[in-house]
Amino acid sequence: MKHYDCIAIGTGSAMNVVQGLLSRDPEAKIAVVDKDEPGGICLTRACIPSKLLVYPAEVVRYLEEAGAQGIHVNVQKIDFQYIMDSMRSFVSETSQSIKQSLKDSQGVDYYQEAAQFTGPYTLRMDKEEIKGDMILLCSGSRPAVPDIPGLNETDYLTSDTLLNLKELPGSLLILGGGYVAAEYGHFFSAMGSRVTILGRNPQFLPGEEPEVSAVARRKMSEKMDILTNHEVIGIRPKNEHSTLALVRDRKAGREKEIEAGKILGAAGRASNADILRTDRAGIKTDSRGWLVVDEHLETSVKNVWGFGDATGRHLFKHVANYESRVVYANAVLKESMSIDYHAVPHGIFTCPEIAAVGMKESEAVEAFGTDGVAIGFSLFADTARGVAMGARDCFVKIIVQEAEDKIVGAHIIVPQATILIQEVINLMYTKSQSTRPVLQGMHIHPSLSEVVEGAFNNLMSLGDYQHMLKDMFPER
């Protein structure tokens, strides 16, 4: 049995710790184990491929809307196969580069095999068993498959398998109303598919502020059908080219059938801990199978560390990279660094884009009370740049803990929202998290960033904000 100083499960953000360990101790013996192509889920099946697909969709939407600016163009052809092949080529080339780097790394044994724990600190591959003093569990996650009668008898898609598509589906039914559903609904509808998004939650994009979701639904419904508070109760084939889904309105109880050429399951993610058989090593998981870790990201077994998707906390690559720094500090440098999730940002690459960081309004009220929260709000339509872009209804919302003048959350919906929110994210990582730098700094005029400044200049009480919303967002 080979013995290693460190065994890393997964080739995503765990590699940050591996590289740091080797830089500190070039003589360290490390095993890297990953049954999939190297690079982690972000590169091979999630963030990178999806954003490579979403950008062409963004271009299509810009061209479609150019007529409002007096620019009349026609999209003569969308080469779906070229777009998919370009995405696959980039992912494959990048992954192969990582694979070669792993093979060439001194002190690293790379196992592209499935592994399972056989006991504490011990894993078995097909023909070999290895043991490690330190284990990094950055094993990612996989698409959760909804339990729907008849689904397994269809050739349904997941966010993994759709990346292999060679032909554009004529119609697509997406099961789920979250981030993945929204982004792929945007992509496939821009490519020319007839898209229906169907979510069980009464709110489209339930992780977002209700007014953000209302604008997103309003805008995206111009390009696709979005059904909320609906569930699929059965699926059956209609013919070799299409499938029928029997769906029920969860409020009214009415049922109807939806026909689709393809079905995409986008109902969340599931843990990979069961594949690794972490139970054999005494590593605890929660009721949903995610790794249980403490504030230092150590599991229930000493010197076994869990981070990234494996914990089920924040399934974003930038969070996994941050967590890898925490693990490096604790596991390698032997410091005592605790995780801090007070300002976790995320973006949804739809049309328009959505970005958020920190608390939602309801979370802030729960933490600080109704009188302790101030809301800043500004519409993009109130600026020349916003008018030029046709950014009707798009806005910035800022959440402030009033007593300490402390920014605790921000929510933006507009093209380029993921860029604009970075100004707020950076302030939330300062010691004071104060609003003053935004108010005292100059913002280029006219630009979209003025709307961020405008929200900070327009702080109001929670009651005044709720009153303002009644006419603007009756569906909220």
Secondary structure, DSSP 8 states (H G I E B T S, - for coil): -EEEEEEEE-SSTHHHHHHHHHHH-TT--EEEE-SS-TTHHHHHTSHHHHHHHHHHHHHHHHHHHGGGGT---------HHHHHHHHHHHHHHHHHHHHHHHHH-TTEEEE-S--EEEETTEEE-SS-EEEEEEEEE---EEE-----TTGGGS--B-TTGGGG--S--SEEEEE--SHHHHHHHHHHHHHT-EEEEE-SSSSSSTTS-HHHHHHHHHHHTTTSEEE-SEEEEEEEEEETTEEEEEEEETTT--EEEEEESEEEE-S-EEESHHHHTGGGGT--B-TTS-B---TTSB-SSTTEEE-GGGGSS---HHHHHHHHHHHIIIIIS--------TT-EEEE-SSS-EEEEE--HHHHHHHH-GGGEEEEEEEGGGSHHHHHHT-TT-EEEEEEEGGGTEEEEEEEESTTHHHHTHHHHHHHTSSS-BSHHHHHS---SSSTHHHHHHHHTTEEEHHHHHHHHHHH-TT-
